[in-house]
Amino acid sequence: MGVQYPTWFGPDDLPLLGTVHVPDSGRARAAVVLCPPLGKEHVDTYRGIKALAESLADRGLLAVRFDYAGAGDSAGAQDDPDAVTGWLRSVVEAVGSARATGASSICLVGLRSGALIAAAAAATEAIDSMVLWDPILSGRSYLREQRAQYTLSIGADDPSDPRVSILGGVLDPGAVSALGALKIDPARLAGVRTLLAVRTAVADTPAVRTLAGALDGDEITLVDHEAFTTPASFHVALPTGHIREIADWIA
């Protein structure tokens, strides 16, 4: 499980909250930055991401969990017009914080929309490996899915408010436009050892097969993963077996 401690990193005017997991030995041979999903999915998957961080520390790796700018306990407003830029910068800052520990290599892990954000941020960072964990392949598909779920569970937005609601958050129209333009581009991950972990329901879709064929790495299929990322009740089922698989692949 290792030792964990909270920390702040990033610019003084926009500090970001992180949690660092360190092996019991106090020494780590590499670092892993865990990029969470947005909105309600961040809350639902919190324990699972923490469990992965603890598993990585058990394997001799340093792991960094964090909140994006404007999310959780980090500074910033969630409805900032430049929110997407803030999320990408948060990943870069988290990688910089991990690299400052002296880690010899960096792995990025992105879960759901976190995979979309991490893949975009990876274009500007020298990383050694990446895990696309149940990834959202494009911002457009994410927004379409979120808007449908929000409308079904909550209802329509106030027509006098230009902001756009997702489950567990609200976005400025400018951020919606920027998020809609994001997509996972395998060309940006050229030369990066990558694990693609996808749900059974989408494993054989053309989009996933195209992505898998363009990546340099491995693939695993996630069984019953919806009970973790999009639970039908307040009970969230932790995918302990898949968390172990991912930790083993990284280590």
QUIHUHU-V741104 format. One record per backbone hydrogen bond with DSSP energy under -1.0 kcal/mol. CO is the residue of the C=O (numbers start at 1). NH is the residue of the N-H. Records with the same first field share a line. If there is no record, write none. Layout:
CO->NH ; NH
//
This chain:
3->22
5->20
7->18
9->16
11->14
15->75
16->9
17->67
18->7
19->65
20->5
21->63
22->3
23->26
30->62
31->107
32->64
33->109
35->111
39->42 ; 43
40->44
41->45
45->49
46->50
47->51
48->52
49->53
50->54
51->55
52->56
53->57
54->58
56->61
57->60
60->29
62->32
63->21
64->34
65->19
68->71
71->74
75->70
77->80
80->83
82->86
83->87
84->88
85->89
86->90
87->91
88->92
89->93
90->94
91->95
92->96
93->97
94->98
95->99
96->100
98->101
99->102
105->31
106->128 ; 129
107->33
108->131
109->35
110->133
111->114
112->115 ; 116 ; 136
113->117
114->118
115->119
116->120
117->121
118->122
121->124
125->127
128->193
129->108
130->195
131->110
132->197
133->112
137->184
138->142
139->143
140->144
141->145
142->146
143->147
144->148
145->149
146->150
147->151
148->152
149->153
150->154 ; 155
158->161
164->171
166->169
167->40
169->166
171->164
172->176
173->177
174->178
175->179
176->180
179->182
182->139
185->188
186->189
187->190
189->192
193->130
194->218
195->132
196->220
197->134
198->222
199->203
202->205
205->209
206->210
207->211
208->212
209->213
210->214
211->215
216->194
218->196
220->198
222->200
225->228 ; 229
226->230
227->237
238->240
239->243
240->244
241->245
242->246
243->247
244->248
245->249
246->250
247->251
//
